[in-house]
Amino acid sequence: MKIVVAMSGGVDSSVAALELKKKGHEIIGITMRTWPKEECGAAGEKLCCSQDAVQHARAVAEDLDIPFYVMNFSKAFNEEVSKYFVNEYSKGRTPNPCIYCNSELKFGHLYKKALSMGAKKIATGHYATIIQKNGEYYLAEAKDKKKDQSYFLYNISKATLPDIEFPLGDHTKEEVRAIASENGFMNAGRAESQDICFATSRGDYREPLSKMAGSSSDIFKPGDILNVDGSFVGRHDGIASYTVGQRRGVGLAMKEPVYVIKIDAINNTIMIGGKEHSMKRKILVGGLNWLVNDVPEKPVEFDVKIRYGSKKTRAIIIPAGNGEVMVEFGEPQFAPTPGQAAVFYDGELVSGGGWIEKVF
C-alpha cells in the first residue's frame, strides 16, 4: 500500500516511516514547508521546516531508500493557522495552534495532496492509535500515556480516520529512540521541542506573534491590571502576553501568589486573583467535532481534558443548543482557558471535543 508519511525531521516521524516500510508498504516522505523559504531557519531547530529539520528528514529518507519531497504549504499555513493564532489573541483567548495545524494542514491539505499522489493513507509520528470496531474507525490514546497526543488530534475529520496510520501508537518514547539508534538515524538523539513550531529558539512566541499581527494590532498595547474586586493594582504590557491561569511573569509584587483570572480584550484589562478564584466547575464548549456516530442528545458523562498536560476528569456533558455543550465537572478545575480545547474521552477512545468559549 502506498502511504505518505509527514516527516518533520524528528525521531518520531522517522521511526514511523521505518515501521511502515518494514511492513512492506510503499512509503513517500514529505516535509511540509509552513513558512516562506527565507524565514524557515529563523527559529533554528524549533521550526519544523528549518534547514536542520529538512536535512534530518532527507537523511532518514535516504537511509530508508524512499522518495522524499519538501512541499510548500506556507500560504495555507499563513491564511489558516497564523491568522487564527493572531485572531485568538486579539480576542483575549489563548489559541492552540498545534490542534488547528493538525486538522487544517496535516490531515487537511497534506491529506488531500497524499490522495492526489495515489496514496491510500497518510501517516505521522503522533503518539495515538486508530482502532477498528464493527467496521467503524475510532481515535484512541497511545500505549505511552505520558506521550499520548490524542488531545491534539480530536479535531480531525471522522471521515479521514480509515485513511490514517499512527505507527507509534503501540510504542513508548524510549522504544522509539532505541529503534532510531539501532538503525543509525542521525536524529536519534535530537532533542524534542516542547514549544509551538514558530516560537523563537528561546521559546518566546511574542516576537513572531508581534510580527504576524502587524503594527496596527492592539494585542501588545499596555493596559490596567485589576484585582478580582475591581481595584487597580498595576499595568500590563499587552493582553497577548498573558494566559488564564498564569502565575509567573505577571509582574506584581503581592503578599500572596496571584494568577490571571480573566482577560478582557474589549477593555484591555487583565484580572488577577488567588488560586481559589481560578477553580471552576462549569464551562461552555463550542465548535464541536464528534468522532463517534452517537452524538449526545441528552446529558452524558465523559472523561474530559481541558489542556494537554491535565489529567482526564469526570464531567457531565449537557447539550446547550447552537452547536455547543455545557461541561459540568464533579470537582473544580484549575483555570479552564478560553481558546483551549476540551476533549471528551470514553475510556481510551476520543469521542470528540471543542473549544472552550466561556468559563463560569
C-alpha positions in Angstrom: 0.0 0.0 0.0 1.3 3.5 -0.9 1.4 5.7 2.3 2.6 9.3 2.6 4.5 9.9 5.9 4.7 13.5 7.2 8.4 13.8 8.1 9.3 16.7 10.4 12.9 15.7 10.8 12.3 14.4 14.3 12.9 10.9 15.6 9.2 10.1 15.9 8.2 10.6 12.2 11.4 8.9 11.1 10.6 5.8 13.0 7.0 5.9 11.8 8.3 5.7 8.2 10.6 2.9 9.1 7.9 0.9 10.8 5.6 1.2 7.8 8.3 0.2 5.4 9.2 -2.8 7.5 5.6 -3.9 6.9 6.1 -3.8 3.2 4.3 -0.6 2.4 5.4 1.8 -0.4 6.4 4.9 1.5 6.7 8.5 0.3 8.2 11.0 2.8 7.1 14.6 2.7 8.3 17.6 4.8 5.8 20.4 4.9 7.3 23.9 4.5 5.0 26.1 6.5 6.9 29.3 6.3 8.4 31.3 3.4 11.8 29.9 2.4 13.7 32.9 3.7 12.1 32.5 7.2 12.4 28.8 7.7 15.7 28.9 9.6 14.7 31.9 11.8 13.9 29.8 14.9 16.6 27.1 14.5 15.6 23.6 15.3 12.3 24.5 16.8 10.8 25.4 13.4 9.5 22.3 11.6 10.7 23.4 8.2 14.2 24.7 9.4 17.2 23.6 7.4 18.2 21.2 10.2 14.7 19.6 10.1 14.8 19.2 6.4 18.3 17.8 6.5 17.4 15.2 9.1 14.2 14.2 7.3 16.1 13.9 3.9 18.9 11.8 5.5 16.4 9.3 7.0 14.6 9.1 3.7 17.9 8.2 2.0 18.6 5.6 4.7 15.2 4.1 4.0 15.6 4.4 0.3 12.2 6.1 -0.1 11.2 9.1 -2.3 11.3 12.4 -0.3 9.8 15.8 -1.1 9.7 19.2 0.6 6.3 20.8 -0.2 5.4 24.4 0.2 2.3 24.9 2.4 3.3 28.3 3.6 0.4 30.1 2.0 -2.2 27.8 3.6 -0.4 28.0 6.9 -0.4 31.8 6.9 -4.0 32.1 5.8 -5.4 29.5 8.2 -3.0 28.8 11.2 -1.2 32.1 11.5 -4.3 34.2 11.2 -6.1 32.0 13.7 -3.2 32.5 16.1 -3.4 36.3 15.9 -7.2 36.5 15.9 -7.5 34.4 19.1 -5.0 36.6 21.0 -6.9 39.7 19.8 -10.0 38.3 21.5 -8.2 37.7 24.8 -8.1 34.0 24.2 -5.2 31.5 24.3 -5.0 29.6 21.0 -3.8 26.1 20.4 -2.2 26.2 17.0 -1.0 22.6 17.2 -4.6 21.3 17.2 -5.5 23.7 14.4 -2.5 22.8 12.3 -3.2 19.1 12.6 -6.8 19.4 11.5 -6.3 22.0 8.8 -2.8 21.3 7.5 -1.6 17.7 8.2 -4.9 16.0 7.9 -6.4 18.6 5.6 -4.2 20.0 2.9 -1.4 17.3 3.2 -4.0 14.5 3.3 -5.6 15.7 0.1 -2.2 16.0 -1.5 -1.4 12.4 -0.5 -4.5 11.1 -2.1 -3.8 13.1 -5.3 -0.4 11.3 -5.4 -2.1 7.9 -5.4 -1.5 7.2 -1.7 -4.2 5.2 0.1 -3.2 6.6 3.6 -1.3 9.3 5.4 0.8 8.6 8.5 2.5 10.8 11.1 4.7 10.2 14.2 2.0 11.1 16.7 1.5 9.0 19.7 -2.1 7.9 19.3 -3.9 4.9 17.8 -6.7 4.2 15.3 -9.0 1.4 16.5 -11.4 -0.5 14.3 -14.6 -1.9 15.8 -17.5 -3.4 13.9 -16.5 -1.7 10.7 -16.1 1.7 12.4 -12.8 3.6 13.0 -12.0 5.4 16.2 -9.2 7.6 17.5 -7.8 6.4 20.8 -5.0 7.0 23.2 -1.5 5.7 22.7 0.2 3.0 24.8 2.6 5.5 26.2 0.2 7.6 28.3 3.0 10.1 29.2 3.5 10.9 25.5 -0.1 10.4 24.3 -1.1 13.1 21.8 -4.8 12.2 21.1 -5.7 15.5 22.7 -4.1 17.4 19.8 -5.9 15.2 17.2 -9.6 15.4 18.4 -10.4 18.0 15.7 -9.5 15.9 12.6 -12.4 14.8 10.5 -14.1 11.5 11.3 -14.2 10.7 7.6 -10.4 10.6 7.4 -9.8 8.1 10.3 -9.8 5.0 8.0 -7.0 6.6 5.9 -4.7 7.5 8.9 -1.9 5.4 10.3 -0.2 6.1 13.7 2.7 3.6 13.7 3.9 4.7 17.1 0.7 4.1 18.9 2.0 0.9 20.5 5.5 2.2 21.3 6.9 4.1 24.2 9.2 7.1 23.5 12.1 5.1 24.9 11.4 2.3 22.4 11.3 4.8 19.5 14.6 6.3 20.4 16.1 2.8 20.7 14.8 1.8 17.2 16.2 5.0 15.8 19.7 4.3 17.3 19.7 0.7 16.2 19.1 1.9 12.6 21.7 4.6 12.7 19.4 7.6 12.2 21.2 10.9 12.6 18.3 12.3 14.5 18.2 9.5 17.1 19.3 11.9 19.9 17.7 15.0 18.6 16.1 17.0 21.4 12.3 17.4 21.4 10.8 20.8 21.1 8.1 21.5 23.6 7.1 24.8 22.2 4.8 25.8 19.3 6.7 25.5 16.0 7.1 29.2 15.4 8.4 30.1 18.8 11.9 31.5 18.8 14.9 29.4 20.0 14.3 30.9 23.4 10.7 29.6 23.4 9.2 33.0 23.1 6.0 33.3 21.0 5.6 37.1 21.4 8.2 38.1 18.9 6.7 36.1 15.9 3.2 37.0 17.1 4.0 40.7 17.0 5.4 40.3 13.5 2.3 38.4 12.4 -0.1 40.8 14.0 1.5 43.9 12.5 1.9 47.4 13.8 -1.8 48.2 13.7 -2.7 45.5 16.3 -3.5 46.4 19.9 -2.7 43.0 21.4 0.6 44.4 22.9 -1.0 47.7 24.0 -0.4 48.4 27.7 -3.4 48.4 30.0 -4.7 48.0 33.5 -4.4 45.0 35.8 -7.4 44.7 38.1 -7.9 42.7 41.3 -11.0 40.5 41.5 -12.7 43.2 43.5 -12.2 45.6 40.5 -9.5 47.7 42.1 -6.4 48.9 40.1 -3.2 47.0 41.1 -0.8 47.7 38.2 -0.2 47.8 34.4 0.2 45.1 31.9 2.2 45.1 28.6 -0.4 43.7 26.3 -3.1 41.1 26.6 -1.3 38.7 24.3 1.5 38.4 26.9 -0.8 36.6 29.3 -3.0 33.5 29.6 -5.6 32.5 32.1 -4.0 30.6 35.0 -0.6 32.2 34.5 1.3 33.0 37.8 4.8 33.7 36.7 5.6 36.8 34.8 2.5 38.8 35.9 4.9 41.5 37.2 3.3 42.3 40.5 4.7 42.1 44.0 1.8 40.8 46.1 1.7 39.3 49.5 0.2 36.1 48.2 0.6 34.3 44.9 -1.8 35.6 42.2 -3.0 34.2 38.9 -4.5 35.6 35.8 -8.3 35.0 36.2 -9.7 36.8 33.2 -8.5 38.6 30.1 -10.9 41.4 28.8 -9.9 42.2 25.3 -12.7 44.9 24.9 -11.5 46.9 27.9 -7.8 45.8 27.5 -7.6 44.7 31.1 -6.2 41.7 33.0 -7.9 40.5 36.2 -5.8 38.7 38.8 -6.7 36.8 42.0 -5.8 34.0 44.3 -5.8 30.3 43.2 -9.3 29.9 44.7 -10.6 32.3 42.1 -9.1 30.1 39.3 -11.0 27.0 40.3 -14.1 26.5 38.1 -16.8 23.8 37.8 -18.6 24.8 34.6 -17.5 25.7 31.0 -19.3 26.3 27.7 -17.7 24.4 24.8 -18.4 25.2 21.1 -17.0 24.4 17.6 -17.7 20.8 18.4 -16.1 17.9 16.4 -17.5 14.4 17.1 -15.6 11.3 16.2 -18.4 8.9 17.1 -21.8 8.2 15.4 -23.9 8.5 18.5 -23.7 12.3 19.2 -25.1 13.0 22.6 -28.6 14.5 22.5 -29.1 14.4 26.3 -26.7 14.7 29.3 -24.0 12.1 29.3 -20.8 11.5 31.3 -17.3 11.6 29.8 -13.8 12.0 31.0 -12.6 15.4 29.9 -9.2 17.0 29.4 -9.1 20.8 29.3 -5.4 21.1 28.4 -2.8 18.7 27.1 -0.9 18.4 30.4 -4.0 17.9 32.5 -5.5 14.6 33.8 -8.8 13.4 32.5 -11.6 14.4 34.8 -15.2 13.1 35.0 -17.8 15.6 33.9 -21.4 15.7 32.6 -21.8 17.0 29.0 -25.1 18.8 28.5 -26.3 19.8 25.0 -26.9 23.6 25.1 -28.1 24.2 21.5 -26.3 26.3 18.8 -23.7 23.5 18.4 -22.5 23.9 22.0 -22.4 21.9 25.2 -22.1 22.8 28.8 -19.5 20.8 30.7 -20.0 20.4 34.4 -17.2 18.9 36.4 -17.6 16.9 39.6 -14.6 18.7 41.1 -13.4 22.3 40.5 -10.8 22.5 37.7 -7.8 24.9 37.7 -8.0 27.7 35.2 -10.1 26.4 32.2 -8.9 28.7 29.5 -11.0 30.2 26.7 -9.4 29.3 23.3 -8.1 26.0 24.6 -9.7 22.6 23.8 -11.9 20.4 26.0 -11.6 16.9 24.7 -14.1 14.1 25.7 -13.0 10.6 26.3 -14.9 7.3 26.7 -12.2 5.2 28.3 -9.3 5.3 25.8 -11.5 6.4 22.9 -11.7 10.0 21.9 -15.4 10.8 21.4 -14.9 14.4 20.4 -14.3 17.8 21.7 -14.4 21.5 21.1 -13.1 25.0 22.0 -13.7 26.5 25.5 -15.8 29.5 24.8 -16.8 30.7 28.3 -15.9 29.9 31.9 -18.5 30.2 34.7 
